[in-house]
């Protein structure tokens, strides 16, 4: 499985940024920032990903969104995410 960006997880869950930001308990601009670079996202918010987006946190790509796109285009992602 190819990982998801935070934005993709939100869109797949059917939420706008405004709706998702309320569920995470952050300002919409904060969520927007994390959708572009979640490498420094607080652990408390990471733990909310499964509850809000209904996907395991381990399927989310953590880092710069542009880096995700570059890695995706280069075929750098494994086809599966290992179960822990």
Buried (B, 14 or more C-beta within 10 A) or exposed (E): EBBBBBBBBBBEBEBEBEBBBBBBEBEBEBBBBBBEBBEEBEEEBBEBBBEBBEBEBBBBBBEBBEEBEEBBEEEEBEEEEEEE
